[in-house]
Amino acid sequence: MTVDPLALYNAKRDFAKTAEPAGTLAPGNGNSFMVQKHDATRLHWDFRLEIDGVLKSWAVTRGPSLDPDEKRLAVRTEDHPLSYATFEGTIPKGEYGGGTVMLWDRGTWSPIKRKSAKDLDKGHLHFVLDGERMKGEWLLIRLKPRAKEKRENWLLRKIGDAEAGGTDTLVEEALTSVATGRTMVEIEEGKKAKAKRKAKPKPSSSSQRRLGSRVAGAKHEPQETPAFAGVTKKAAAKKESVTKGGTTKKGAGKLPPFQELQLCTLVDAVPTGTAWLHEVKYDGYRTLVSVANGTAKVFTRSGLDWTDKFPGIAAAAAKLPVKSALIDGEIVAFKDGQPDFSTLKDAISTNGAMTMFAFDLLALDGEDLTGLANLDRKARLEPLIDGSDEALRYSDHVIGAGEQLFETMCREGLEGIVSKRADAPYLGKRTKAWLKVKCIRRQEFVIVGWLPSDKTRGFKSLLLGVNGPDGYIYAGKVGTGFDQALMTELREKLDALARKTPTVDAPKAAVRGARWVTPKLVAEVAFAETTPDGVLRHSSFIGLREDKAAKDVVAETPAPLPDAAAPEVTVKVSSRDRVIFPESNVTKGELADYYAAVSGIMLPWTGNRPVSLVRCPQGRARACFFQKHDAGSFGEQVHQVPIREKDGSTENYLYVDSADGLVACVQMGTIEFHGWGSKIDDLEKPDRLVFDLDPDEGLDFEDTKKAAEHLKTQLAELGLVSFPLLSGGKGVHVVVPLTPEAEWPAVKDFADRFARALASAEPDRFVAVMTKAKRVGKIFIDYLRNQRGSTAIMPYSARARAGAPVAAPVSWTELRDIDTAAKWSVRDAAELIARVGSPALKGWGIADQVLPDL
């Protein structure tokens, strides 16, 4: 007798009362999975795998975690029908599982090699997920059964791979349905599905990331949800104007022209320190892609239009959600999962599969980005590339772990790595801000001749040269790395360039019987070393380089490493020994060095944003004052942006865009940097909300943390992801990233209504007014920072407080175990920089979201 696997599912439900589908067996794809967020007796996430025609199901009480060290309890429940995979809605109260159900994730799954779904019966399943949110390797393990156990208890755990991340990143940041875009509240209220926005991606799971990945709480009692959704939205105030920013940028819809590329300096060691970011060095063609209004053009490194050679790359770039852009990257083709130059040459001739790894953004929608810091440009690039098209991928990086990445790349047979100053602008020339370190030595050489073969093959070896001060210099020969077809192709090209006289002065014994050619062909050659006179040893032919001119080929000699301890700051700091923080004996020089060191991680938040400075020329214990205007006294490294005030006048506001700018402010006595909620290129549209939780003197930090968690929960109910920032003082800032669409009046109105709704719901705990008398024993929700002209402390800014503390990003999970808002100081630069690449802070402050329509 056949047992119905869905009998228990059907027995638990009254389908006359619930909208859930009835349990009937149906054929499926065999490898689907989905997760449903389920707010029943308690909130949990139902994880389901399609196996044997049903959905095997587990209730994960705290939701899946990307942290490999976090094991989440997963209680086995009854099998569900395949039709349940699309269910989203509300199960009536009183019915089994009564509550709201959201389709939270979906995709496919597959067992790891030599494993199968049958392993589930053994209490162990190792598998790979490819969902919209859950990706990479996972593990399900059954716990040893206990006496009188009614259900099977399992553990769901993430395996450490490129998709690993923070402990609660998934459940804290994934707040809406993958099917309808609705929040749990909107599903419960029966609101219609939303038009799906293009989500801001996390780093892709490309081959490059997989290789790179080998590198090495208090709970507050639940309160009533604020009655915020019913508040009528105020009419937007009249639009304010600005002299610079908020207008259509010149050339925003035109194909950006070719620009000279930034080039790398060859060095023989990996630079150390957290001032550097490190990327994989790809074995392909360097390209610059120009995009505008649904069209794209692909340039070589010398400015040739090769769009017809890379049609797939152009087509993928043309789909990017931009008015215009200029993107720097490398085009590769894969062989056995690794970039291979010979495979790329074949792909070009046969229109085979190719991928461009984009690693820099020079211009966006008419805005020149070359003056921004490297990290800032990459932060602007990453959201544009969602990884949906294999032809266009984002090139990820690591910070401060270059030696490990280099060892891994060499072990995997890759070419090497590229190391870049995190704070460096894009200069369009060869500098020591970009370095390349190769696993094996290889470079381009000009073919100056060839030696005939005594066999039937096309030639014995190619003769090579490089440009010198007085013409070409002989560099040796290469006689391996060819097959017969390649030899035939090369021989035809060589014959067409034949000449009678040599163009190099070479040893007669080495070139006896040589056939000379006009030096136009460029070959890439790998070699073990060179002799003292510059001749190659143990060389191997890689391929012809049609993207590089013979006149540009010179000998590459590894240069000494630049100073890796600090960015190249040119501003001279006077009185470096003056003590600025008397309690901790921190000097002006130390403060300047701190800002120089953290510039790469601070400028993405502070750069190109109007700032107000807290200046304390005689140190923090003396008179300090705010300054937001400047007539040029700070020097050329600190810039001005003219902004129209409410009274119609125009004032020059300060902004910085470099490490020099930060240090120049310190030279003028600055300790703190406070920034607007918008950037200078779009001043009227904020890119973040900030709720500053300011506790009364009688409260401790534990109260503030609980309050911040409560704000996070209430914002999540509205579909808004938020992140905590330690203020460096006594409070916590709850930061809500925004796609800059809404203007200041609407943003201020939302912040006002949200804060007042919280204070109204819990008047004994929160207050939304500044009056001192009303704040006794309460936490002031300072929403006033969310208005035009107001500022908030910037991430990584020092504070003019005892101990030289700094404002620092943390994850919600970390916040639960932190006992002070001043955990880090200016003497912790190395730790703060290293934290940026940690799973806990992966994606901190990044979310593609707009204000809810309330």
Backbone hydrogen bonds, N-H to C=O, Kabsch-Sander energy under -0.5 kcal/mol:
donor,donor_aa,acceptor,acceptor_aa,energy
7,A,4,D,-1.7
10,N,6,L,-2.4
11,A,7,A,-2.2
12,K,8,L,-1.4
13,R,10,N,-1.1
15,F,13,R,-0.7
17,K,14,D,-2.3
18,T,14,D,-1.9
24,T,22,A,-1.1
26,A,53,G,-0.6
33,F,107,G,-2.2
34,M,48,R,-1.9
35,V,105,D,-2.2
36,Q,46,D,-2.2
37,K,35,V,-0.5
37,K,102,M,-2.0
38,H,44,H,-3.1
39,D,37,K,-0.5
39,D,100,T,-2.6
40,A,38,H,-1.2
40,A,42,R,-1.0
44,H,38,H,-1.9
45,W,60,V,-2.3
46,D,36,Q,-3.4
47,F,45,W,-0.8
47,F,58,W,-2.9
48,R,34,M,-2.5
49,L,56,K,-2.3
50,E,32,S,-2.7
51,I,49,L,-0.7
51,I,54,V,-2.6
54,V,51,I,-1.5
55,L,80,H,-3.3
56,K,49,L,-2.9
56,K,54,V,-0.8
57,S,77,T,-0.5
58,W,47,F,-2.1
59,A,75,V,-3.0
60,V,45,W,-3.3
60,V,58,W,-0.7
61,T,59,A,-0.8
61,T,73,L,-1.2
63,G,60,V,-0.8
66,L,166,G,-1.0
70,E,67,D,-2.1
71,K,69,D,-0.6
72,R,70,E,-0.6
72,R,156,L,-2.5
74,A,154,W,-3.1
75,V,59,A,-2.5
76,R,74,A,-0.5
76,R,152,E,-2.9
77,T,57,S,-2.3
80,H,55,L,-2.3
84,Y,81,P,-1.8
85,A,82,L,-1.9
86,T,83,S,-1.0
87,F,84,Y,-1.6
89,G,101,V,-1.5
91,I,99,G,-3.2
95,E,92,P,-1.8
98,G,95,E,-2.2
99,G,91,I,-1.7
100,T,39,D,-1.0
101,V,89,G,-3.3
102,M,37,K,-2.8
104,W,35,V,-1.9
104,W,102,M,-1.2
105,D,35,V,-1.8
107,G,33,F,-2.1
108,T,130,D,-1.3
109,W,31,N,-2.8
110,S,128,V,-1.8
112,I,126,H,-2.2
115,K,112,I,-2.0
119,D,116,S,-1.9
120,L,117,A,-1.8
121,D,118,K,-1.3
122,K,119,D,-1.0
123,G,120,L,-1.5
124,H,119,D,-1.8
125,L,140,L,-2.6
127,F,125,L,-0.5
127,F,138,W,-2.2
128,V,110,S,-3.1
129,L,136,G,-2.9
130,D,108,T,-2.7
131,G,134,M,-2.4
132,E,106,R,-1.3
135,K,133,R,-0.6
136,G,129,L,-1.5
138,W,127,F,-3.1
139,L,157,R,-2.3
140,L,125,L,-2.6
141,I,155,L,-2.1
142,R,123,G,-2.4
143,L,153,N,-3.0
149,E,146,R,-1.7
154,W,74,A,-2.4
154,W,152,E,-0.5
155,L,141,I,-2.4
156,L,72,R,-3.0
157,R,139,L,-2.5
157,R,155,L,-0.5
158,K,70,E,-0.5
159,I,137,E,-2.3
161,D,159,I,-0.7
164,A,161,D,-1.8
165,G,66,L,-1.9
166,G,839,P,-0.8
169,T,166,G,-0.5
172,E,168,D,-2.1
173,E,169,T,-2.1
174,A,170,L,-2.3
175,L,173,E,-1.1
177,S,182,R,-2.1
178,V,103,L,-2.3
179,A,103,L,-0.6
181,G,177,S,-1.5
187,I,183,T,-2.1
188,E,184,M,-2.5
189,E,185,V,-2.2
190,G,187,I,-1.1
191,K,186,E,-2.5
194,K,180,T,-3.2
199,A,197,R,-0.7
210,R,206,S,-2.2
211,L,207,S,-2.2
212,G,208,Q,-2.5
213,S,209,R,-2.0
214,R,211,L,-1.5
215,V,212,G,-1.6
228,F,226,P,-2.6
231,V,228,F,-1.7
244,K,642,P,-0.9
246,G,681,D,-1.3
252,A,249,K,-1.8
254,K,251,G,-1.4
263,L,429,K,-1.5
265,T,434,W,-2.4
267,V,436,K,-2.3
268,D,559,A,-0.6
276,W,273,G,-1.0
277,L,420,K,-3.0
278,H,398,V,-2.9
279,E,418,V,-2.9
281,K,416,G,-2.5
282,Y,280,V,-0.7
284,G,282,Y,-1.1
285,Y,331,I,-2.3
286,R,284,G,-0.5
287,T,329,G,-2.8
288,L,299,F,-1.9
289,V,327,I,-3.1
290,S,288,L,-0.5
290,S,297,K,-2.9
291,V,325,A,-2.9
292,A,295,T,-2.4
293,N,323,K,-1.6
295,T,292,A,-1.5
297,K,290,S,-2.6
299,F,288,L,-3.0
299,F,297,K,-0.6
300,T,304,L,-2.1
301,R,286,R,-0.6
303,G,300,T,-1.6
306,W,298,V,-2.8
306,W,304,L,-0.9
309,K,306,W,-1.1
310,F,306,W,-1.1
310,F,307,T,-0.5
314,A,310,F,-2.2
315,A,311,P,-2.4
316,A,312,G,-2.1
317,A,313,I,-2.6
318,A,314,A,-2.2
319,K,315,A,-0.6
319,K,316,A,-0.9
320,L,317,A,-1.8
322,V,320,L,-2.4
325,A,291,V,-2.2
326,L,363,A,-2.0
327,I,289,V,-2.8
328,D,360,D,-2.4
329,G,287,T,-2.3
330,E,357,F,-1.8
331,I,285,Y,-3.1
332,V,355,T,-3.1
335,K,338,Q,-3.1
338,Q,335,K,-1.5
340,D,333,A,-2.7
344,L,340,D,-1.8
345,K,341,F,-2.2
346,D,342,S,-2.0
347,A,343,T,-2.4
348,I,344,L,-2.3
349,S,345,K,-1.6
350,T,346,D,-1.8
351,N,347,A,-1.0
352,G,347,A,-2.3
355,T,332,V,-2.8
356,M,391,A,-2.4
357,F,330,E,-2.9
357,F,355,T,-0.6
358,A,356,M,-0.8
358,A,393,R,-3.3
359,F,328,D,-2.2
360,D,328,D,-1.6
362,L,326,L,-2.8
363,A,326,L,-1.0
364,L,367,E,-2.0
365,D,324,S,-3.5
367,E,364,L,-2.2
369,L,362,L,-2.8
369,L,367,E,-0.6
370,T,362,L,-0.7
372,L,369,L,-2.1
374,N,424,A,-0.6
375,L,422,A,-2.3
377,R,373,A,-2.5
378,K,374,N,-2.3
379,A,375,L,-2.2
380,R,376,D,-1.6
381,L,377,R,-1.6
382,E,378,K,-2.6
384,L,381,L,-1.7
385,I,381,L,-0.6
385,I,382,E,-1.3
386,D,384,L,-0.6
390,E,388,S,-0.5
392,L,389,D,-2.0
393,R,356,M,-3.0
395,S,358,A,-3.0
396,D,394,Y,-0.9
398,V,278,H,-2.0
400,G,276,W,-1.5
405,L,401,A,-2.0
406,F,402,G,-2.8
407,E,403,E,-2.3
408,T,404,Q,-2.1
409,M,405,L,-2.7
410,C,406,F,-2.5
411,R,407,E,-2.2
412,E,408,T,-1.9
413,G,410,C,-1.2
414,L,409,M,-3.0
415,E,281,K,-0.6
416,G,281,K,-0.6
417,I,437,V,-2.2
418,V,279,E,-2.6
419,S,435,L,-2.7
420,K,277,L,-3.2
421,R,433,A,-2.4
422,A,275,A,-2.7
424,A,421,R,-1.2
426,Y,370,T,-3.2
427,L,425,P,-0.7
431,T,263,L,-1.4
431,T,429,K,-0.5
434,W,431,T,-0.6
435,L,419,S,-3.3
436,K,265,T,-2.2
437,V,417,I,-2.5
439,C,415,E,-2.9
440,I,415,E,-0.6
441,R,527,F,-0.7
443,Q,525,V,-1.9
445,F,523,A,-2.9
446,V,465,G,-2.9
447,I,521,L,-2.6
448,V,446,V,-0.7
448,V,463,L,-2.4
449,G,463,L,-1.2
450,W,515,R,-2.3
451,L,461,S,-2.6
460,K,451,L,-3.5
461,S,451,L,-1.0
462,L,478,V,-2.6
463,L,449,G,-2.8
464,L,476,G,-3.0
465,G,446,V,-2.0
466,V,473,I,-1.9
467,N,553,V,-2.7
468,G,471,G,-2.5
471,G,468,G,-1.2
472,Y,503,T,-0.6
473,I,466,V,-3.2
475,A,464,L,-2.6
476,G,464,L,-0.7
478,V,462,L,-1.9
487,M,483,D,-2.4
488,T,484,Q,-2.3
489,E,485,A,-2.1
490,L,486,L,-2.9
491,R,487,M,-2.8
492,E,488,T,-1.7
493,K,489,E,-1.5
494,L,490,L,-2.7
495,D,491,R,-2.6
496,A,492,E,-1.4
497,L,493,K,-0.6
497,L,494,L,-1.2
498,A,495,D,-1.2
499,R,516,W,-2.2
506,A,504,V,-0.8
510,A,507,P,-0.7
511,V,507,P,-1.3
514,A,511,V,-2.2
515,R,450,W,-3.0
516,W,499,R,-0.6
516,W,514,A,-0.5
517,V,448,V,-2.0
518,T,497,L,-2.9
520,K,518,T,-1.6
523,A,445,F,-3.2
524,E,543,G,-3.3
525,V,443,Q,-2.7
525,V,523,A,-0.5
526,A,540,S,-2.8
527,F,441,R,-3.0
528,A,537,R,-1.9
529,E,537,R,-1.1
531,T,535,V,-2.6
534,G,531,T,-2.6
536,L,475,A,-2.0
537,R,529,E,-2.2
540,S,526,A,-2.6
541,F,480,T,-3.0
542,I,524,E,-2.9
543,G,524,E,-1.3
545,R,522,V,-3.2
546,E,544,L,-0.8
548,K,545,R,-0.9
552,D,549,A,-1.5
553,V,550,A,-1.5
554,V,552,D,-0.6
555,A,467,N,-0.5
557,T,555,A,-0.7
559,A,266,L,-3.3
569,V,567,P,-2.0
574,S,572,K,-0.6
578,R,575,S,-1.8
580,I,578,R,-0.5
580,I,586,V,-2.5
581,F,586,V,-2.1
584,S,581,F,-0.9
585,N,581,F,-1.3
586,V,581,F,-1.4
588,K,578,R,-2.5
589,G,576,R,-2.5
591,L,587,T,-2.1
592,A,588,K,-2.4
593,D,589,G,-2.5
594,Y,590,E,-2.3
595,Y,591,L,-2.2
596,A,592,A,-2.2
597,A,593,D,-2.5
598,V,594,Y,-2.5
599,S,595,Y,-0.6
599,S,596,A,-0.6
601,I,598,V,-1.0
602,M,598,V,-2.1
603,L,599,S,-2.6
605,W,602,M,-1.5
606,T,602,M,-2.4
607,G,603,L,-2.2
608,N,656,V,-2.8
609,R,606,T,-0.9
611,V,654,L,-2.3
612,S,674,H,-3.0
613,L,627,Q,-3.3
614,V,672,E,-1.9
615,R,613,L,-0.8
615,R,625,F,-3.0
616,C,669,G,-3.6
619,G,616,C,-2.4
620,R,580,I,-2.4
622,R,619,G,-1.5
625,F,615,R,-2.1
627,Q,613,L,-1.9
630,D,652,N,-1.3
635,G,632,G,-1.2
638,V,635,G,-1.3
639,H,637,Q,-0.5
639,H,655,Y,-2.4
641,V,653,Y,-2.2
643,I,651,E,-2.8
645,E,649,S,-3.5
648,G,645,E,-1.6
651,E,643,I,-2.4
653,Y,641,V,-2.7
653,Y,651,E,-0.7
654,L,611,V,-0.6
654,L,628,K,-1.6
655,Y,639,H,-1.8
662,L,658,S,-1.8
663,V,659,A,-2.5
664,A,660,D,-2.6
665,C,661,G,-1.6
666,V,662,L,-1.6
667,Q,663,V,-2.5
668,M,664,A,-1.0
669,G,666,V,-2.4
670,T,665,C,-2.3
671,I,614,V,-2.9
672,E,614,V,-1.3
674,H,612,S,-2.6
675,G,792,A,-2.8
676,W,610,P,-2.3
680,I,608,N,-2.3
682,D,679,K,-1.6
683,L,680,I,-0.5
685,K,682,D,-1.8
687,D,677,G,-2.7
688,R,677,G,-0.7
689,L,736,V,-2.4
691,F,734,V,-2.2
692,D,690,V,-0.6
692,D,782,D,-1.9
693,L,691,F,-0.7
693,L,732,V,-2.6
694,D,692,D,-0.9
694,D,780,F,-2.5
696,D,778,K,-1.7
699,L,696,D,-2.0
703,D,700,D,-0.8
704,T,700,D,-1.2
705,K,701,F,-2.5
706,K,702,E,-2.1
707,A,703,D,-2.0
708,A,704,T,-2.4
709,E,705,K,-2.4
710,H,706,K,-2.0
711,L,707,A,-2.3
712,K,708,A,-2.4
713,T,709,E,-2.2
714,Q,710,H,-2.3
715,L,711,L,-2.8
716,A,712,K,-2.3
717,E,713,T,-1.7
718,L,714,Q,-0.7
718,L,715,L,-0.8
719,G,716,A,-1.8
720,L,715,L,-2.6
721,V,719,G,-0.5
723,F,735,V,-2.3
725,L,733,H,-2.2
726,L,808,A,-2.7
727,S,731,G,-1.8
728,G,821,A,-1.8
732,V,693,L,-1.0
733,H,725,L,-2.8
734,V,691,F,-2.8
734,V,732,V,-0.5
735,V,723,F,-3.2
735,V,733,H,-0.7
736,V,689,L,-2.8
738,L,687,D,-2.2
739,T,849,Q,-2.9
741,E,739,T,-1.7
742,A,739,T,-0.5
744,W,684,E,-1.1
746,A,743,E,-0.6
747,V,743,E,-2.0
748,K,744,W,-3.0
749,D,745,P,-2.1
750,F,746,A,-2.2
751,A,747,V,-2.4
752,D,748,K,-2.6
753,R,749,D,-2.5
754,F,750,F,-2.6
755,A,751,A,-2.4
756,R,752,D,-2.4
757,A,753,R,-2.0
758,L,754,F,-2.1
759,A,755,A,-2.3
760,S,756,R,-2.3
761,A,757,A,-2.1
762,E,758,L,-2.0
765,R,762,E,-1.8
766,F,762,E,-2.6
767,V,779,I,-1.9
774,K,771,T,-0.9
775,R,772,K,-1.6
776,V,773,A,-0.5
778,K,775,R,-2.1
779,I,765,R,-2.3
780,F,694,D,-2.6
780,F,778,K,-0.6
781,I,767,V,-2.6
781,I,779,I,-0.6
782,D,692,D,-2.7
782,D,780,F,-1.2
783,Y,781,I,-1.2
786,N,783,Y,-1.9
787,Q,785,R,-0.6
790,S,787,Q,-2.3
792,A,675,G,-1.8
794,M,673,F,-2.3
796,Y,807,A,-2.8
797,S,794,M,-2.1
798,A,671,I,-0.6
799,R,805,P,-2.5
801,R,799,R,-2.3
804,A,801,R,-1.8
806,V,824,W,-2.1
807,A,797,S,-2.6
808,A,726,L,-1.5
810,V,724,P,-1.8
815,L,811,S,-2.3
816,R,812,W,-1.0
816,R,813,T,-0.5
817,D,814,E,-1.8
818,I,815,L,-1.3
823,K,820,T,-0.6
826,V,804,A,-1.9
828,D,825,S,-2.1
829,A,826,V,-0.5
832,L,828,D,-2.4
833,I,829,A,-2.5
834,A,830,A,-2.3
835,R,831,E,-1.9
836,V,832,L,-0.8
836,V,833,I,-0.8
837,G,833,I,-0.5
837,G,834,A,-0.9
838,S,835,R,-2.1
841,L,838,S,-0.7
842,K,839,P,-0.9
844,W,841,L,-2.4
846,I,843,G,-1.9
847,A,845,G,-0.5
849,Q,847,A,-1.1
854,L,852,P,-1.5
